[in-house]
């Protein structure tokens, strides 16, 4: 990690590796927007421009994969599993109103939460809402957990503060 990098995108890496391992030959849309733009936007600008304009307000699933039989919605959570399950319940319902996915409306929607170690309660909740939980443990995940455990130690806080001061002196505020 370089000294100027304040935050690492671990979940993006996590999802990308999972998709490469499990869906290498399928159509993949990372950070895929779901839902549509408001009717007033569409009426004023047309569908294509309205979707681009409204993009920051549309929720995004980590990955949307189109297979022969499914629209696979993938949400990856290394730690905050509750967020992933909650999002997938909403994302599944938004698929039918997503213009970019209209060509695949005959396919079944399959929501999948990927996580290295789900809490015990997830199995029941996931089953109730039709969400598949897939355990994915790449080699680097233990290092990530080890870093999380030391994040709030005095030594790590001092290191972060030093990096922030260095960035500030270099003009990055």
C-alpha positions as CSV (number, residue, x, y, z in Angstrom):
1,X,0.0,0.0,0.0
2,X,1.5,3.4,-1.0
3,X,1.8,6.1,1.6
4,X,-0.7,8.3,-0.3
5,X,-3.5,5.7,-0.4
6,X,-5.9,6.5,2.4
7,X,-8.3,3.6,1.8
8,X,-8.0,0.3,0.1
9,X,-11.0,-1.1,-1.8
10,X,-11.0,-4.6,-0.4
11,X,-14.6,-5.5,-1.1
12,X,-14.2,-4.4,-4.8
13,X,-11.2,-6.7,-5.0
14,X,-13.1,-9.5,-3.2
15,X,-16.1,-9.3,-5.6
16,X,-13.9,-9.1,-8.7
17,X,-11.9,-12.2,-7.7
18,X,-15.1,-14.1,-7.0
19,X,-16.6,-13.2,-10.3
20,X,-13.4,-14.1,-12.2
21,X,-13.3,-17.5,-10.4
22,X,-17.0,-18.3,-10.8
23,X,-18.2,-16.6,-13.9
24,X,-15.3,-16.3,-16.3
25,X,-17.3,-16.7,-19.5
26,X,-20.5,-14.7,-18.7
27,X,-21.5,-11.1,-19.2
28,X,-20.5,-9.2,-16.1
29,X,-21.5,-5.7,-15.1
30,X,-19.6,-4.5,-12.0
31,X,-21.2,-1.8,-9.9
32,X,-24.4,-2.2,-12.0
33,X,-27.1,0.5,-11.4
34,X,-30.6,-0.8,-10.7
35,X,-34.0,0.7,-11.0
36,X,-34.8,3.6,-13.3
37,X,-34.9,7.3,-13.4
38,X,-37.9,9.4,-12.5
39,X,-40.6,9.7,-15.2
40,X,-40.1,13.5,-15.2
41,X,-36.4,13.0,-16.1
42,X,-37.3,10.5,-18.8
43,X,-40.0,12.8,-20.3
44,X,-37.6,15.8,-20.3
45,X,-34.4,14.1,-21.5
46,X,-35.2,10.8,-23.0
47,X,-34.4,7.5,-21.3
48,X,-30.7,7.2,-22.1
49,X,-29.8,10.7,-20.9
50,X,-32.1,10.4,-17.9
51,X,-30.4,7.2,-16.8
52,X,-27.0,8.8,-17.1
53,X,-28.1,12.0,-15.3
54,X,-29.8,10.0,-12.5
55,X,-27.0,7.4,-12.1
56,X,-25.6,8.8,-8.8
57,X,-29.0,8.3,-7.2
58,X,-29.5,4.7,-8.4
59,X,-28.5,1.9,-6.1
60,X,-25.6,-0.3,-7.4
61,X,-25.2,-4.0,-6.9
62,X,-21.5,-5.0,-6.7
63,X,-21.9,-7.3,-9.7
64,X,-24.6,-8.4,-12.1
65,X,-23.9,-11.5,-14.1
66,X,-26.0,-12.7,-17.0
67,X,-25.9,-16.4,-17.5
68,X,-28.0,-18.6,-19.8
69,X,-30.7,-19.0,-17.1
70,X,-30.1,-16.3,-14.5
71,X,-29.5,-12.7,-13.7
72,X,-27.1,-13.2,-10.8
73,X,-26.9,-10.3,-8.4
74,X,-23.8,-10.4,-6.2
75,X,-23.1,-8.4,-3.1
76,X,-19.8,-9.0,-1.4
77,X,-19.4,-8.3,2.3
78,X,-16.2,-9.2,4.2
79,X,-17.5,-8.0,7.6
80,X,-20.9,-6.2,7.4
81,X,-23.0,-9.2,6.3
82,X,-26.3,-7.6,7.4
83,X,-25.8,-4.8,4.9
84,X,-25.3,-7.3,2.1
85,X,-28.5,-9.3,2.8
86,X,-30.6,-6.1,3.3
87,X,-29.4,-4.7,0.0
88,X,-30.0,-7.9,-2.0
89,X,-33.7,-8.0,-0.9
90,X,-34.2,-4.5,-2.4
91,X,-31.9,-5.1,-5.4
92,X,-33.9,-8.2,-6.5
93,X,-37.1,-6.1,-6.6
94,X,-35.4,-3.4,-8.6
95,X,-34.3,-5.7,-11.5
96,X,-37.7,-5.6,-13.2
97,X,-37.6,-1.8,-13.4
98,X,-34.0,-1.6,-14.7
99,X,-34.0,-0.6,-18.4
100,X,-30.5,-2.0,-18.9
101,X,-31.7,-5.4,-17.9
102,X,-35.0,-5.5,-19.9
103,X,-33.5,-7.8,-22.5
104,X,-33.1,-10.5,-19.8
105,X,-36.5,-10.2,-18.1
106,X,-37.3,-13.9,-18.9
107,X,-34.3,-15.0,-16.7
108,X,-34.6,-15.9,-13.0
109,X,-33.1,-13.4,-10.6
110,X,-30.6,-15.1,-8.3
111,X,-29.3,-13.0,-5.4
112,X,-26.0,-14.2,-3.9
113,X,-24.2,-12.8,-0.9
114,X,-20.5,-13.7,-0.8
115,X,-18.7,-13.6,2.5
116,X,-15.8,-15.4,4.1
117,X,-17.5,-16.2,7.4
118,X,-21.2,-15.5,7.8
119,X,-22.8,-15.1,11.3
120,X,-25.0,-17.9,12.4
121,X,-28.3,-16.0,11.9
122,X,-27.7,-15.5,8.2
123,X,-28.7,-19.0,7.1
124,X,-32.3,-18.6,8.3
125,X,-32.7,-15.1,7.0
126,X,-31.1,-15.9,3.6
127,X,-33.4,-18.9,3.1
128,X,-36.5,-16.9,4.0
129,X,-35.6,-14.2,1.4
130,X,-34.3,-16.6,-1.3
131,X,-30.7,-15.4,-1.0
132,X,-27.9,-17.8,-1.6
133,X,-24.8,-17.4,0.6
134,X,-21.5,-18.4,-1.0
135,X,-18.4,-18.7,1.2
136,X,-15.4,-17.3,-0.5
137,X,-12.0,-17.2,1.2
138,X,-9.2,-15.9,-1.0
139,X,-5.6,-16.3,0.3
140,X,-5.3,-12.6,1.3
141,X,-8.5,-12.5,3.4
142,X,-6.7,-13.6,6.7
143,X,-4.2,-10.7,6.2
144,X,-7.2,-8.4,5.9
145,X,-8.7,-9.7,9.1
146,X,-5.3,-9.3,10.9
147,X,-5.1,-5.7,9.7
148,X,-8.7,-5.0,11.0
149,X,-7.8,-6.3,14.4
150,X,-4.8,-3.9,14.7
151,X,-6.6,-0.9,13.1
152,X,-7.5,0.9,16.3
153,X,-4.3,0.2,18.3
154,X,-2.3,3.2,19.4
155,X,0.5,2.3,17.0
156,X,-1.7,2.1,13.9
157,X,-3.5,5.4,14.8
158,X,-0.2,7.1,15.0
159,X,0.9,5.7,11.6
160,X,-2.4,6.9,10.0
161,X,-2.0,10.3,11.5
162,X,1.6,10.5,10.2
163,X,0.4,9.6,6.7
164,X,-2.4,12.2,6.8
165,X,0.1,14.9,7.9
166,X,2.5,13.9,5.1
167,X,-0.4,14.1,2.5
168,X,-1.4,17.5,3.9
169,X,2.2,18.8,3.6
170,X,2.2,17.6,0.0
171,X,-1.1,19.5,-0.7
172,X,-3.5,16.6,-0.6
173,X,-6.3,17.8,1.7
